[in-house]
Amino acid sequence: MNRTTSIALAAILVVAAVAVPFAAASATSSSGAQSETDADDGTESIEPGAQFAATVGVQNAELEGNVSERAFGVRIANAESNETKAAVIAAQFNETDRRLTELEDRLEELNESREAGDLNEGRYRAEVATTVAEMRSLERRADAAETAAAGVPEPTLADHGVDVESIRTLRDRAGELGGPETAAIARSIVDDDHSSGGPNERGNGAQGNERGGQP
């Protein structure tokens, strides 16, 4: 009887000796994995709600941009004189410049809010994606204005307070997308389908071909 009891106790001790290190290793592994996940969440993840808002915002910016570009094309096509074309181009330039300034200010506010801790990373990235999408749209609008301006005499454009060089500068300014960091954030959030057709592809599209090797 005593021998049986001793054997049973020895077996229990062996099982315990094996189980304790295994449990500790499992806990350590789980803790490490969780820490890595938490670290990733702090830098790269975005909440589903913010992701959805970013996607909708980008799509709306692209849609509104397409409508504006088509409307501008129609106004240019219907213009019966260079004077009329110059007026349409000047209006497009002024509106694009005004809106771009607002978006640049918006990006600055977003950066300040994030640095102050008033805006979480997910919301910040979603807002940046939407803002950058509209900047891309403005770049396309400026590109269209530059193409149209190439066919209007410089003195006529000057009468309306605009010139090709100013339009080109505006286009390039919009193309900066608020800097490389914000552009990278937008690319990381928006699907390739949304970013692949952006104006940075300039030169491959219809407008780029129209302008060709223009200086």
N, C-alpha and C positions, 0 to 999 in steps of 0.2 A: 504493500500500500504506500509506504513511504517512497519506494523507488518510483512508483507511478507518478506520485505527486512531484517529485524532483524533475522527472522528464517533462511533465506538463509545464512547470515553471520555466525550465530552460527553453522550451519552444516559444513561450510567450516573450521571453527576453530577446530571443533572436528576431522574432517578427517585429518587435518594437524598435530594435536597433536598426533594422532595414527601413522601416516605415518613416522614422523621424527625419533622417537625412533627405529621403525622397520628397517628403512634404515640404521641407525647407527649400529644397531646390525648386520645386514647383512654385512656391510662393515668390521666390526671388525672380524666377523667369516671368511670372505673371506681372510682378511689379515693374520689371524692366520694360516689358512690352507696353504696359499701360503708360509708363513715363514717356516712352518714345511716341506713343499715340498722342498723348497730351501735348508734347512738344510740336508734333506735326500740326495738331489742331490750332495751335497758337500762331503758326506762321502761314499755313497754306489753305486751311479749310475755310469754307464759307457755308453758312446756314442755308438750308434748302429755300427758305423764304427769301433770303437776300439774293440767292442765285436766280430764283424765279424773277424777282424784281429787276435784276440786272438784265436778264434775257429780254424781258418785256420792254424795258427802257431802251435797250439797243435796237430792238426791232422797230419801235416807234420812231426813234431818231432816224433810222435808215429809211423808213416809209415816208416820213415828212421831208427828208432830204430829196428823195426821188421825186416827190410831188413838186417840190420847189424847183428842182432842176428842169423838169418837163415844162413847168409854167414859164420859166425863163426862156427855154428854147422856143416856145410858142410865141412869146412876146418879141423875141429877136426875129423870128421868121415872118411875123406880121408887120414888122417895122418897115415903113415905106421910104425912109431916108436915113442917111448916116446920123443926122441930128437926133432922130427918134431912137436909133440904136444906141447912140451915146448916152441918151437919157436913161434907157433901160439898163445899160451896163453900169452907169453911175449909181443907180438905185440899188442894184444887186451888190455892188461894192460896198456901199455905205451900210446896208443892212447886214452883210456878212461881217464887216469890221465891228459893228456894234455888238452883234451876238457873240463873236469870238472873244471880245473883251470881257463880256459877262461870264463866259465859260472859263476863261483864264482866272478871273476873280473867284469863281466857284471852286476851282481846283485848289487855289490858295487857302480858301476857307476850310476845305476838307482836310488839307494837310495840317492846318493849325488845330482843328478839332481833334484829329487823331493824336497829335503830339500832346495835347492837353488831357487826353484820356476821355474826352466827351463823346467819342465815336469809336465803336468797336471795329476790329479789323475786317470782319465780314461785311458790315454795312459800308465801311469806307471803300472796300474794293468794288462793291456793287455800284456805288455812286460814281466812282472813277470810271468804271466801264461804260456807264451811260453817258457821262460827260465826254469821254474820248470818242465815243461813237458819233456824237453830234459834231465834234471837231472834224472828224473824217468827212462828214457830210458837208461842212463848211469849206473844207479843202476842195471838194469836188465842185462846189458852187463857184469858188474863186477860179478854179481851173476852167470852168465853162465861160466865165466872164472874160478871162484872159484870151481864150480862143476866139470869142466874138470880137473882142477889142482889136485883135490883129487885123481885122478887115475894115476898121474904121480909121480915117485919117487922124493923125495925132492932134492937129489943131482943133478938130471937132471934139475929141475927147477932152482936151484941155479946157474947152469952153464949159464943160460940165464938171470940171474939177477932178478929173481922173486921168490916169495914163497907164500904159501897159506895165511899166516897171513897178508902180505902186500895187497893181493887181497881183503881179508875180510875188512881190514881197508878202502880201497878205496870204497868198496861197501857201508859201513856204512856212509862214508863221503858224498857220493852221496845221500844217503837216508835222510840226514839231510835237503835237499832241500833248503839250504840257511837259514834255521832257521824257527821257528814256524810261524812268521808273514807272510813271503812270501808263505809258504805252505798254510796258511789259505786264503790268497788272491787268490791263484790259485784255491783252492776249491770253492771259492765264485763266480768265473767267469765261470769255466768250468762245463758243464753239468755232472750229475752223471754218465752218460754213459762213459764219458772220464776219470773220476777219479776213478771209481770203480774197474777197472782192473789194477791199478798201482802196482808197485813192493812192496808197503807196505803190500800187501796181501801175501807176501812171505811166503811159507810154505803150501799154499793151491793149488798152481799150480804145473805143471809138474816138474819144476826145484826144487821147494821146496821139493817135494816128493822124488826126486832122491837123494837129499842131506840128507834127513831124519834127524836123530838125530846126525848128524855130529857135533863134538865139534867146 
